[in-house]
Amino acid sequence: MMGIISCKETTRLVSQGLDRELAFGERVALRVHLVICLGCRRAGRQMEFLRKAVRELAEIDLRTGF
C-alpha cells in the first residue's frame, strides 16, 4: 500500500485513473486522500468534466465533418 499521498500525487492518480485501472494500493491511497482534501475532490471533478466535454466535442466534430 502507498500510505498517505500528496496533492500532486493525487491529481496524477486521478488523471491516470481516467485512462487506466489503478492498482489496489493506488485506489486506496487515492480514496483516503480524497476523503480529507476538498481541493483534490474539486480537481478530480474538473478533470472528469473536461474529459466529458472534449469527448462530446469530438463526437460533434465527427458528425459535422469539422
PDB file with one MODEL, atoms N, CA, C and O in Angstrom:
MODEL        1
ATOM      1  N   MET A   1       0.845  -1.170   0.000  1.00  0.00           N
ATOM      2  CA  MET A   1       0.000   0.000   0.000  1.00  0.00           C
ATOM      3  C   MET A   1       0.892   1.235   0.000  1.00  0.00           C
ATOM      4  O   MET A   1       2.019   1.196   0.495  1.00  0.00           O
ATOM      5  N   MET A   2       0.386   2.323  -0.554  1.00  0.00           N
ATOM      6  CA  MET A   2       1.182   3.521  -0.758  1.00  0.00           C
ATOM      7  C   MET A   2       1.246   4.424   0.467  1.00  0.00           C
ATOM      8  O   MET A   2       2.189   5.207   0.580  1.00  0.00           O
ATOM      9  N   GLY A   3       0.302   4.355   1.376  1.00  0.00           N
ATOM     10  CA  GLY A   3       0.271   5.259   2.516  1.00  0.00           C
ATOM     11  C   GLY A   3      -0.330   6.598   2.140  1.00  0.00           C
ATOM     12  O   GLY A   3      -1.063   6.703   1.157  1.00  0.00           O
ATOM     13  N   ILE A   4      -0.019   7.632   2.927  1.00  0.00           N
ATOM     14  CA  ILE A   4      -0.550   8.970   2.670  1.00  0.00           C
ATOM     15  C   ILE A   4       0.166   9.561   1.452  1.00  0.00           C
ATOM     16  O   ILE A   4       1.391   9.493   1.346  1.00  0.00           O
ATOM     17  N   ILE A   5      -0.611  10.137   0.542  1.00  0.00           N
ATOM     18  CA  ILE A   5      -0.026  10.709  -0.666  1.00  0.00           C
ATOM     19  C   ILE A   5      -0.297  12.212  -0.719  1.00  0.00           C
ATOM     20  O   ILE A   5      -1.227  12.716  -0.088  1.00  0.00           O
ATOM     21  N   SER A   6       0.530  12.908  -1.479  1.00  0.00           N
ATOM     22  CA  SER A   6       0.416  14.362  -1.604  1.00  0.00           C
ATOM     23  C   SER A   6      -0.692  14.730  -2.587  1.00  0.00           C
ATOM     24  O   SER A   6      -1.228  13.880  -3.299  1.00  0.00           O
ATOM     25  N   CYS A   7      -1.014  16.010  -2.603  1.00  0.00           N
ATOM     26  CA  CYS A   7      -1.999  16.508  -3.565  1.00  0.00           C
ATOM     27  C   CYS A   7      -1.485  16.318  -4.991  1.00  0.00           C
ATOM     28  O   CYS A   7      -2.255  15.973  -5.887  1.00  0.00           O
ATOM     29  N   LYS A   8      -0.211  16.539  -5.200  1.00  0.00           N
ATOM     30  CA  LYS A   8       0.390  16.351  -6.526  1.00  0.00           C
ATOM     31  C   LYS A   8       0.229  14.905  -6.985  1.00  0.00           C
ATOM     32  O   LYS A   8      -0.168  14.657  -8.124  1.00  0.00           O
ATOM     33  N   GLU A   9       0.531  13.963  -6.119  1.00  0.00           N
ATOM     34  CA  GLU A   9       0.383  12.547  -6.445  1.00  0.00           C
ATOM     35  C   GLU A   9      -1.087  12.196  -6.659  1.00  0.00           C
ATOM     36  O   GLU A   9      -1.417  11.387  -7.526  1.00  0.00           O
ATOM     37  N   THR A  10      -1.959  12.798  -5.876  1.00  0.00           N
ATOM     38  CA  THR A  10      -3.388  12.552  -6.008  1.00  0.00           C
ATOM     39  C   THR A  10      -3.898  12.976  -7.377  1.00  0.00           C
ATOM     40  O   THR A  10      -4.615  12.222  -8.035  1.00  0.00           O
ATOM     41  N   THR A  11      -3.532  14.181  -7.809  1.00  0.00           N
ATOM     42  CA  THR A  11      -4.001  14.633  -9.117  1.00  0.00           C
ATOM     43  C   THR A  11      -3.430  13.770 -10.234  1.00  0.00           C
ATOM     44  O   THR A  11      -4.099  13.533 -11.240  1.00  0.00           O
ATOM     45  N   ARG A  12      -2.195  13.298 -10.064  1.00  0.00           N
ATOM     46  CA  ARG A  12      -1.603  12.389 -11.060  1.00  0.00           C
ATOM     47  C   ARG A  12      -2.408  11.094 -11.126  1.00  0.00           C
ATOM     48  O   ARG A  12      -2.703  10.600 -12.214  1.00  0.00           O
ATOM     49  N   LEU A  13      -2.760  10.551  -9.976  1.00  0.00           N
ATOM     50  CA  LEU A  13      -3.528   9.304  -9.955  1.00  0.00           C
ATOM     51  C   LEU A  13      -4.941   9.489 -10.488  1.00  0.00           C
ATOM     52  O   LEU A  13      -5.459   8.613 -11.181  1.00  0.00           O
ATOM     53  N   VAL A  14      -5.568  10.616 -10.174  1.00  0.00           N
ATOM     54  CA  VAL A  14      -6.904  10.887 -10.711  1.00  0.00           C
ATOM     55  C   VAL A  14      -6.837  10.909 -12.232  1.00  0.00           C
ATOM     56  O   VAL A  14      -7.673  10.306 -12.905  1.00  0.00           O
ATOM     57  N   SER A  15      -5.840  11.604 -12.770  1.00  0.00           N
ATOM     58  CA  SER A  15      -5.679  11.682 -14.217  1.00  0.00           C
ATOM     59  C   SER A  15      -5.418  10.302 -14.819  1.00  0.00           C
ATOM     60  O   SER A  15      -6.040   9.924 -15.812  1.00  0.00           O
ATOM     61  N   GLN A  16      -4.514   9.569 -14.226  1.00  0.00           N
ATOM     62  CA  GLN A  16      -4.210   8.230 -14.736  1.00  0.00           C
ATOM     63  C   GLN A  16      -5.402   7.291 -14.601  1.00  0.00           C
ATOM     64  O   GLN A  16      -5.608   6.409 -15.434  1.00  0.00           O
ATOM     65  N   GLY A  17      -6.181   7.489 -13.547  1.00  0.00           N
ATOM     66  CA  GLY A  17      -7.357   6.647 -13.338  1.00  0.00           C
ATOM     67  C   GLY A  17      -8.410   6.832 -14.420  1.00  0.00           C
ATOM     68  O   GLY A  17      -9.264   5.965 -14.608  1.00  0.00           O
ATOM     69  N   LEU A  18      -8.359   7.946 -15.127  1.00  0.00           N
ATOM     70  CA  LEU A  18      -9.275   8.160 -16.244  1.00  0.00           C
ATOM     71  C   LEU A  18      -8.836   7.353 -17.473  1.00  0.00           C
ATOM     72  O   LEU A  18      -9.639   7.090 -18.368  1.00  0.00           O
ATOM     73  N   ASP A  19      -7.558   6.965 -17.507  1.00  0.00           N
ATOM     74  CA  ASP A  19      -7.008   6.265 -18.665  1.00  0.00           C
ATOM     75  C   ASP A  19      -6.736   4.782 -18.436  1.00  0.00           C
ATOM     76  O   ASP A  19      -6.677   4.001 -19.386  1.00  0.00           O
ATOM     77  N   ARG A  20      -6.573   4.406 -17.192  1.00  0.00           N
ATOM     78  CA  ARG A  20      -6.250   3.000 -16.890  1.00  0.00           C
ATOM     79  C   ARG A  20      -6.838   2.618 -15.539  1.00  0.00           C
ATOM     80  O   ARG A  20      -7.223   3.477 -14.745  1.00  0.00           O
ATOM     81  N   GLU A  21      -6.900   1.324 -15.297  1.00  0.00           N
ATOM     82  CA  GLU A  21      -7.346   0.854 -13.985  1.00  0.00           C
ATOM     83  C   GLU A  21      -6.185   0.980 -13.010  1.00  0.00           C
ATOM     84  O   GLU A  21      -5.088   0.485 -13.267  1.00  0.00           O
ATOM     85  N   LEU A  22      -6.434   1.638 -11.903  1.00  0.00           N
ATOM     86  CA  LEU A  22      -5.402   1.806 -10.890  1.00  0.00           C
ATOM     87  C   LEU A  22      -5.234   0.523 -10.091  1.00  0.00           C
ATOM     88  O   LEU A  22      -6.178  -0.249  -9.925  1.00  0.00           O
ATOM     89  N   ALA A  23      -4.023   0.308  -9.601  1.00  0.00           N
ATOM     90  CA  ALA A  23      -3.750  -0.833  -8.724  1.00  0.00           C
ATOM     91  C   ALA A  23      -4.505  -0.635  -7.406  1.00  0.00           C
ATOM     92  O   ALA A  23      -4.877   0.485  -7.054  1.00  0.00           O
ATOM     93  N   PHE A  24      -4.719  -1.716  -6.698  1.00  0.00           N
ATOM     94  CA  PHE A  24      -5.475  -1.666  -5.448  1.00  0.00           C
ATOM     95  C   PHE A  24      -4.896  -0.639  -4.484  1.00  0.00           C
ATOM     96  O   PHE A  24      -5.644   0.170  -3.936  1.00  0.00           O
ATOM     97  N   GLY A  25      -3.593  -0.650  -4.264  1.00  0.00           N
ATOM     98  CA  GLY A  25      -2.954   0.289  -3.342  1.00  0.00           C
ATOM     99  C   GLY A  25      -3.120   1.738  -3.778  1.00  0.00           C
ATOM    100  O   GLY A  25      -3.306   2.630  -2.951  1.00  0.00           O
ATOM    101  N   GLU A  26      -3.050   1.960  -5.083  1.00  0.00           N
ATOM    102  CA  GLU A  26      -3.256   3.307  -5.612  1.00  0.00           C
ATOM    103  C   GLU A  26      -4.683   3.775  -5.350  1.00  0.00           C
ATOM    104  O   GLU A  26      -4.905   4.918  -4.952  1.00  0.00           O
ATOM    105  N   ARG A  27      -5.653   2.883  -5.577  1.00  0.00           N
ATOM    106  CA  ARG A  27      -7.056   3.250  -5.358  1.00  0.00           C
ATOM    107  C   ARG A  27      -7.318   3.573  -3.895  1.00  0.00           C
ATOM    108  O   ARG A  27      -8.020   4.535  -3.586  1.00  0.00           O
ATOM    109  N   VAL A  28      -6.759   2.779  -3.000  1.00  0.00           N
ATOM    110  CA  VAL A  28      -6.962   3.004  -1.566  1.00  0.00           C
ATOM    111  C   VAL A  28      -6.341   4.336  -1.145  1.00  0.00           C
ATOM    112  O   VAL A  28      -6.985   5.137  -0.466  1.00  0.00           O
ATOM    113  N   ALA A  29      -5.096   4.572  -1.545  1.00  0.00           N
ATOM    114  CA  ALA A  29      -4.417   5.816  -1.182  1.00  0.00           C
ATOM    115  C   ALA A  29      -5.160   7.022  -1.756  1.00  0.00           C
ATOM    116  O   ALA A  29      -5.287   8.051  -1.093  1.00  0.00           O
ATOM    117  N   LEU A  30      -5.644   6.891  -2.975  1.00  0.00           N
ATOM    118  CA  LEU A  30      -6.388   7.971  -3.614  1.00  0.00           C
ATOM    119  C   LEU A  30      -7.679   8.257  -2.854  1.00  0.00           C
ATOM    120  O   LEU A  30      -7.985   9.415  -2.568  1.00  0.00           O
ATOM    121  N   ARG A  31      -8.424   7.233  -2.531  1.00  0.00           N
ATOM    122  CA  ARG A  31      -9.684   7.432  -1.802  1.00  0.00           C
ATOM    123  C   ARG A  31      -9.473   8.062  -0.438  1.00  0.00           C
ATOM    124  O   ARG A  31     -10.239   8.931  -0.024  1.00  0.00           O
ATOM    125  N   VAL A  32      -8.434   7.625   0.261  1.00  0.00           N
ATOM    126  CA  VAL A  32      -8.146   8.191   1.587  1.00  0.00           C
ATOM    127  C   VAL A  32      -7.850   9.683   1.448  1.00  0.00           C
ATOM    128  O   VAL A  32      -8.367  10.497   2.213  1.00  0.00           O
ATOM    129  N   HIS A  33      -7.023  10.033   0.480  1.00  0.00           N
ATOM    130  CA  HIS A  33      -6.683  11.437   0.292  1.00  0.00           C
ATOM    131  C   HIS A  33      -7.919  12.244  -0.092  1.00  0.00           C
ATOM    132  O   HIS A  33      -8.123  13.343   0.424  1.00  0.00           O
ATOM    133  N   LEU A  34      -8.740  11.714  -0.986  1.00  0.00           N
ATOM    134  CA  LEU A  34      -9.920  12.446  -1.439  1.00  0.00           C
ATOM    135  C   LEU A  34     -10.934  12.671  -0.320  1.00  0.00           C
ATOM    136  O   LEU A  34     -11.688  13.644  -0.349  1.00  0.00           O
ATOM    137  N   VAL A  35     -10.953  11.780   0.659  1.00  0.00           N
ATOM    138  CA  VAL A  35     -11.857  11.952   1.802  1.00  0.00           C
ATOM    139  C   VAL A  35     -11.479  13.198   2.598  1.00  0.00           C
ATOM    140  O   VAL A  35     -12.348  13.887   3.131  1.00  0.00           O
ATOM    141  N   ILE A  36     -10.186  13.482   2.676  1.00  0.00           N
ATOM    142  CA  ILE A  36      -9.749  14.579   3.540  1.00  0.00           C
ATOM    143  C   ILE A  36      -9.416  15.866   2.788  1.00  0.00           C
ATOM    144  O   ILE A  36      -9.186  16.895   3.423  1.00  0.00           O
ATOM    145  N   CYS A  37      -9.385  15.839   1.445  1.00  0.00           N
ATOM    146  CA  CYS A  37      -8.920  17.009   0.705  1.00  0.00           C
ATOM    147  C   CYS A  37      -9.975  17.515  -0.290  1.00  0.00           C
ATOM    148  O   CYS A  37     -10.176  16.933  -1.356  1.00  0.00           O
ATOM    149  N   LEU A  38     -10.625  18.589   0.083  1.00  0.00           N
ATOM    150  CA  LEU A  38     -11.656  19.192  -0.762  1.00  0.00           C
ATOM    151  C   LEU A  38     -11.081  19.671  -2.096  1.00  0.00           C
ATOM    152  O   LEU A  38     -11.712  19.502  -3.139  1.00  0.00           O
ATOM    153  N   GLY A  39      -9.898  20.263  -2.069  1.00  0.00           N
ATOM    154  CA  GLY A  39      -9.279  20.767  -3.292  1.00  0.00           C
ATOM    155  C   GLY A  39      -9.052  19.676  -4.323  1.00  0.00           C
ATOM    156  O   GLY A  39      -9.298  19.884  -5.511  1.00  0.00           O
ATOM    157  N   CYS A  40      -8.591  18.531  -3.888  1.00  0.00           N
ATOM    158  CA  CYS A  40      -8.353  17.415  -4.818  1.00  0.00           C
ATOM    159  C   CYS A  40      -9.666  16.814  -5.313  1.00  0.00           C
ATOM    160  O   CYS A  40      -9.747  16.364  -6.456  1.00  0.00           O
ATOM    161  N   ARG A  41     -10.691  16.803  -4.466  1.00  0.00           N
ATOM    162  CA  ARG A  41     -12.001  16.336  -4.937  1.00  0.00           C
ATOM    163  C   ARG A  41     -12.493  17.248  -6.052  1.00  0.00           C
ATOM    164  O   ARG A  41     -12.996  16.776  -7.072  1.00  0.00           O
ATOM    165  N   ARG A  42     -12.349  18.551  -5.857  1.00  0.00           N
ATOM    166  CA  ARG A  42     -12.769  19.509  -6.887  1.00  0.00           C
ATOM    167  C   ARG A  42     -11.947  19.333  -8.161  1.00  0.00           C
ATOM    168  O   ARG A  42     -12.496  19.350  -9.262  1.00  0.00           O
ATOM    169  N   ALA A  43     -10.645  19.166  -8.015  1.00  0.00           N
ATOM    170  CA  ALA A  43      -9.779  18.980  -9.184  1.00  0.00           C
ATOM    171  C   ALA A  43     -10.178  17.720  -9.951  1.00  0.00           C
ATOM    172  O   ALA A  43     -10.178  17.713 -11.182  1.00  0.00           O
ATOM    173  N   GLY A  44     -10.515  16.665  -9.230  1.00  0.00           N
ATOM    174  CA  GLY A  44     -10.951  15.432  -9.880  1.00  0.00           C
ATOM    175  C   GLY A  44     -12.237  15.620 -10.654  1.00  0.00           C
ATOM    176  O   GLY A  44     -12.375  15.115 -11.768  1.00  0.00           O
ATOM    177  N   ARG A  45     -13.177  16.341 -10.073  1.00  0.00           N
ATOM    178  CA  ARG A  45     -14.437  16.613 -10.783  1.00  0.00           C
ATOM    179  C   ARG A  45     -14.185  17.464 -12.027  1.00  0.00           C
ATOM    180  O   ARG A  45     -14.826  17.268 -13.059  1.00  0.00           O
ATOM    181  N   GLN A  46     -13.253  18.406 -11.926  1.00  0.00           N
ATOM    182  CA  GLN A  46     -12.924  19.235 -13.082  1.00  0.00           C
ATOM    183  C   GLN A  46     -12.308  18.401 -14.203  1.00  0.00           C
ATOM    184  O   GLN A  46     -12.629  18.597 -15.375  1.00  0.00           O
ATOM    185  N   MET A  47     -11.430  17.480 -13.846  1.00  0.00           N
ATOM    186  CA  MET A  47     -10.824  16.605 -14.859  1.00  0.00           C
ATOM    187  C   MET A  47     -11.886  15.763 -15.552  1.00  0.00           C
ATOM    188  O   MET A  47     -11.867  15.617 -16.774  1.00  0.00           O
ATOM    189  N   GLU A  48     -12.805  15.215 -14.780  1.00  0.00           N
ATOM    190  CA  GLU A  48     -13.884  14.416 -15.362  1.00  0.00           C
ATOM    191  C   GLU A  48     -14.758  15.278 -16.277  1.00  0.00           C
ATOM    192  O   GLU A  48     -15.147  14.833 -17.357  1.00  0.00           O
ATOM    193  N   PHE A  49     -15.067  16.502 -15.856  1.00  0.00           N
ATOM    194  CA  PHE A  49     -15.869  17.406 -16.671  1.00  0.00           C
ATOM    195  C   PHE A  49     -15.166  17.712 -17.996  1.00  0.00           C
ATOM    196  O   PHE A  49     -15.781  17.650 -19.061  1.00  0.00           O
ATOM    197  N   LEU A  50     -13.877  18.041 -17.921  1.00  0.00           N
ATOM    198  CA  LEU A  50     -13.131  18.363 -19.138  1.00  0.00           C
ATOM    199  C   LEU A  50     -13.057  17.170 -20.086  1.00  0.00           C
ATOM    200  O   LEU A  50     -13.195  17.329 -21.299  1.00  0.00           O
ATOM    201  N   ARG A  51     -12.842  15.984 -19.539  1.00  0.00           N
ATOM    202  CA  ARG A  51     -12.784  14.791 -20.381  1.00  0.00           C
ATOM    203  C   ARG A  51     -14.118  14.577 -21.096  1.00  0.00           C
ATOM    204  O   ARG A  51     -14.147  14.276 -22.289  1.00  0.00           O
ATOM    205  N   LYS A  52     -15.217  14.732 -20.366  1.00  0.00           N
ATOM    206  CA  LYS A  52     -16.541  14.562 -20.965  1.00  0.00           C
ATOM    207  C   LYS A  52     -16.793  15.624 -22.034  1.00  0.00           C
ATOM    208  O   LYS A  52     -17.323  15.315 -23.101  1.00  0.00           O
ATOM    209  N   ALA A  53     -16.416  16.874 -21.754  1.00  0.00           N
ATOM    210  CA  ALA A  53     -16.626  17.959 -22.713  1.00  0.00           C
ATOM    211  C   ALA A  53     -15.831  17.724 -23.998  1.00  0.00           C
ATOM    212  O   ALA A  53     -16.349  17.927 -25.097  1.00  0.00           O
ATOM    213  N   VAL A  54     -14.588  17.300 -23.862  1.00  0.00           N
ATOM    214  CA  VAL A  54     -13.757  17.032 -25.046  1.00  0.00           C
ATOM    215  C   VAL A  54     -14.330  15.866 -25.842  1.00  0.00           C
ATOM    216  O   VAL A  54     -14.351  15.901 -27.073  1.00  0.00           O
ATOM    217  N   ARG A  55     -14.786  14.848 -25.152  1.00  0.00           N
ATOM    218  CA  ARG A  55     -15.379  13.691 -25.835  1.00  0.00           C
ATOM    219  C   ARG A  55     -16.627  14.102 -26.627  1.00  0.00           C
ATOM    220  O   ARG A  55     -16.808  13.698 -27.775  1.00  0.00           O
ATOM    221  N   GLU A  56     -17.478  14.909 -25.993  1.00  0.00           N
ATOM    222  CA  GLU A  56     -18.691  15.377 -26.669  1.00  0.00           C
ATOM    223  C   GLU A  56     -18.344  16.277 -27.851  1.00  0.00           C
ATOM    224  O   GLU A  56     -18.992  16.195 -28.894  1.00  0.00           O
ATOM    225  N   LEU A  57     -17.346  17.123 -27.708  1.00  0.00           N
ATOM    226  CA  LEU A  57     -16.914  17.982 -28.799  1.00  0.00           C
ATOM    227  C   LEU A  57     -16.388  17.148 -29.971  1.00  0.00           C
ATOM    228  O   LEU A  57     -16.666  17.454 -31.130  1.00  0.00           O
ATOM    229  N   ALA A  58     -15.636  16.109 -29.666  1.00  0.00           N
ATOM    230  CA  ALA A  58     -15.114  15.232 -30.720  1.00  0.00           C
ATOM    231  C   ALA A  58     -16.253  14.545 -31.458  1.00  0.00           C
ATOM    232  O   ALA A  58     -16.195  14.392 -32.678  1.00  0.00           O
ATOM    233  N   GLU A  59     -17.292  14.129 -30.730  1.00  0.00           N
ATOM    234  CA  GLU A  59     -18.444  13.490 -31.353  1.00  0.00           C
ATOM    235  C   GLU A  59     -19.166  14.467 -32.284  1.00  0.00           C
ATOM    236  O   GLU A  59     -19.601  14.087 -33.371  1.00  0.00           O
ATOM    237  N   ILE A  60     -19.289  15.702 -31.861  1.00  0.00           N
ATOM    238  CA  ILE A  60     -19.925  16.724 -32.706  1.00  0.00           C
ATOM    239  C   ILE A  60     -19.089  16.937 -33.969  1.00  0.00           C
ATOM    240  O   ILE A  60     -19.634  17.020 -35.069  1.00  0.00           O
ATOM    241  N   ASP A  61     -17.772  17.026 -33.810  1.00  0.00           N
ATOM    242  CA  ASP A  61     -16.895  17.212 -34.960  1.00  0.00           C
ATOM    243  C   ASP A  61     -16.999  16.046 -35.939  1.00  0.00           C
ATOM    244  O   ASP A  61     -16.985  16.259 -37.151  1.00  0.00           O
ATOM    245  N   LEU A  62     -17.101  14.836 -35.439  1.00  0.00           N
ATOM    246  CA  LEU A  62     -17.223  13.666 -36.309  1.00  0.00           C
ATOM    247  C   LEU A  62     -18.525  13.693 -37.092  1.00  0.00           C
ATOM    248  O   LEU A  62     -18.559  13.315 -38.263  1.00  0.00           O
ATOM    249  N   ARG A  63     -19.601  14.142 -36.444  1.00  0.00           N
ATOM    250  CA  ARG A  63     -20.895  14.194 -37.109  1.00  0.00           C
ATOM    251  C   ARG A  63     -20.967  15.305 -38.159  1.00  0.00           C
ATOM    252  O   ARG A  63     -21.579  15.136 -39.214  1.00  0.00           O
ATOM    253  N   THR A  64     -20.343  16.432 -37.860  1.00  0.00           N
ATOM    254  CA  THR A  64     -20.444  17.574 -38.767  1.00  0.00           C
ATOM    255  C   THR A  64     -19.315  17.598 -39.797  1.00  0.00           C
ATOM    256  O   THR A  64     -19.394  18.332 -40.782  1.00  0.00           O
ATOM    257  N   GLY A  65     -18.274  16.810 -39.579  1.00  0.00           N
ATOM    258  CA  GLY A  65     -17.170  16.767 -40.528  1.00  0.00           C
ATOM    259  C   GLY A  65     -16.132  17.858 -40.353  1.00  0.00           C
ATOM    260  O   GLY A  65     -15.337  18.100 -41.260  1.00  0.00           O
ATOM    261  N   PHE A  66     -16.122  18.517 -39.212  1.00  0.00           N
ATOM    262  CA  PHE A  66     -15.127  19.570 -38.959  1.00  0.00           C
ATOM    263  C   PHE A  66     -13.995  19.065 -38.152  1.00  0.00           C
ATOM    264  O   PHE A  66     -13.070  19.817 -37.847  1.00  0.00           O
TER     265      PHE A  66
ENDMDL
END
